[in-house]
């Protein structure tokens, strides 16, 4: 009888470990899938940028430095995105991606600000269409980023709860990194409007 009870306890422990392990695997795969959705939208964004540069190049010939900055920022962001896709949740990869995306957003912002000085460019239908496509893509990236961060948070919470933290340590389930903005605190403040 005692042997049956001990055997039952061992089976229950093995079952509990398997359930916790499977839960951690499920959560990890959810955040990897969520990153894959970000990756799809980032690739769409990267594909739109060369078209935008070609349209703008015709009108802004003497703004070559700005155009080159956009292209360089795009290439850096693509490299960072590829590295992050290889290991979503890795703290170094997520920080590099966030930084590269911040530089690309800044370069695109500067390009759009300069384009305001060119009435023919503003009136160009291709430019308007590309700006709308990029804006739509930015919204999709924001939603995908939110889903990724939610999935990472769920994984990290599941990983840190007892007794899952013991299982996570035994099977090397490391903490995943959120994809955060790299804006400086002063850039996050709402602008002052005075009349």
C-alpha positions in Angstrom: 0.0 0.0 0.0 2.8 2.4 0.9 4.5 1.6 -2.4 1.4 2.5 -4.3 1.1 5.9 -2.5 4.7 6.7 -3.2 4.3 5.6 -6.8 1.2 7.8 -7.1 3.0 10.8 -5.6 5.9 10.3 -8.1 3.5 10.0 -11.0 1.7 13.2 -9.8 5.0 15.1 -9.6 6.0 14.0 -13.0 2.6 15.0 -14.4 2.9 18.4 -12.6 6.4 19.0 -14.0 5.2 18.1 -17.5 2.2 20.4 -17.3 4.4 23.3 -16.1 7.0 22.6 -18.8 4.4 22.5 -21.5 2.8 25.7 -20.3 6.2 27.4 -20.5 6.8 26.1 -24.0 3.4 27.3 -25.1 4.0 30.8 -23.7 7.4 30.9 -25.3 6.0 29.9 -28.7 3.3 32.5 -28.4 5.8 35.4 -28.0 7.9 34.0 -30.8 4.7 34.0 -33.0 3.9 37.5 -31.9 7.4 38.6 -33.0 6.9 36.9 -36.3 3.9 39.2 -36.8 6.1 42.3 -36.1 8.7 40.9 -38.5 6.2 40.7 -41.3 5.1 44.3 -40.8 8.7 45.5 -40.5 9.6 43.8 -43.8 6.6 45.5 -45.4 7.9 48.8 -44.1 11.4 48.1 -45.4 10.1 47.2 -48.8 8.1 50.5 -49.0 11.1 52.7 -48.2 13.1 52.2 -51.4 10.0 53.2 -53.4 9.6 56.3 -51.2 13.2 57.3 -51.7 12.9 56.9 -55.5 9.8 59.2 -55.6 11.5 61.8 -53.4 14.8 61.6 -55.2 13.3 63.2 -58.3 12.2 66.3 -56.3 14.8 66.6 -53.6 18.0 66.1 -55.5 20.0 68.5 -53.3 18.8 66.7 -50.1 21.1 63.7 -50.8 22.3 63.5 -47.2 18.8 63.0 -45.9 18.0 60.3 -48.5 21.2 58.5 -47.7 20.4 58.6 -44.0 17.0 57.0 -44.6 18.6 54.2 -46.7 21.3 53.6 -44.1 18.8 53.6 -41.3 16.6 51.1 -43.2 19.6 48.8 -43.8 20.6 49.0 -40.1 17.0 48.3 -39.1 16.8 45.3 -41.5 19.9 43.8 -40.0 18.7 44.3 -36.4 15.3 42.8 -37.4 17.0 39.7 -38.9 19.0 39.2 -35.7 16.0 39.7 -33.5 14.0 37.2 -35.6 16.6 34.6 -34.9 16.0 34.9 -31.1 12.9 36.9 -30.2 13.0 38.0 -26.6 16.8 38.1 -26.4 17.6 41.4 -24.5 20.5 42.4 -26.8 18.6 41.7 -30.0 15.5 43.6 -28.7 17.5 46.6 -27.7 19.3 46.7 -31.0 16.1 46.4 -32.9 14.4 49.1 -30.9 17.4 51.4 -31.4 17.6 50.8 -35.1 13.8 51.3 -35.5 14.1 54.5 -33.6 16.8 55.8 -35.9 14.7 54.8 -39.0 11.6 56.5 -37.6 13.7 59.6 -37.0 15.2 59.6 -40.5 11.7 59.1 -42.1 10.4 61.9 -40.0 13.1 64.2 -41.2 12.4 63.2 -44.8 8.7 63.9 -44.4 9.4 67.2 -42.8 11.7 68.2 -45.7 9.1 67.1 -48.2 6.7 69.7 -46.9 9.0 72.3 -48.5 8.3 70.9 -52.0 4.8 71.6 -53.2 5.2 69.4 -56.3 6.3 66.5 -54.1 3.4 67.0 -51.7 1.0 66.9 -54.6 2.5 63.8 -56.1 0.0 60.9 -56.1 2.8 58.3 -55.6 4.1 60.2 -52.6 0.7 60.4 -51.0 0.0 56.7 -51.6 3.4 55.7 -50.1 2.9 58.0 -47.1 -0.5 56.4 -46.5 1.0 52.9 -46.9 3.7 53.7 -44.4 1.3 55.2 -42.0 -0.9 52.1 -42.2 2.2 49.9 -41.7 3.2 51.9 -38.7 -0.2 51.3 -37.1 0.1 47.5 -37.8 3.6 47.5 -36.3 2.3 49.2 -33.2 -0.5 46.6 -32.8 1.9 43.8 -33.4 4.4 45.3 -30.9 1.6 45.4 -28.3 0.7 41.8 -28.9 4.4 40.8 -28.7 4.9 42.7 -25.4 1.7 41.1 -24.0 2.9 37.6 -24.9 6.3 38.3 -23.4 4.7 39.6 -20.2 2.5 36.4 -20.0 5.6 34.2 -20.6 7.7 36.1 -18.0 4.9 35.9 -15.4 4.4 32.2 -16.0 8.1 31.7 -15.8 8.5 33.5 -12.5 5.6 31.9 -10.6 6.2 29.1 -8.1 6.8 26.2 -8.8 7.2 27.1 -12.5 10.4 29.1 -11.6 12.0 25.9 -10.5 11.1 24.1 -13.7 12.1 27.2 -15.8 15.5 27.2 -14.1 16.1 23.5 -14.7 15.2 23.7 -18.4 16.8 27.1 -19.1 13.7 29.1 -19.8 15.3 32.6 -19.6 13.6 35.9 -19.2 12.3 37.4 -22.5 12.9 41.1 -23.2 10.0 43.5 -24.1 10.3 45.5 -27.3 10.4 49.0 -25.9 10.7 52.4 -27.4 14.1 54.0 -27.4 12.8 57.6 -27.2 14.4 59.8 -24.6 12.0 60.7 -21.7 11.8 64.3 -23.0 10.6 63.0 -26.4 7.7 61.2 -24.7 6.3 64.4 -23.1 3.3 65.9 -24.7 4.1 69.1 -26.7 3.0 72.4 -25.2 0.5 74.3 -27.2 0.1 78.0 -26.5 -2.1 80.6 -28.2 
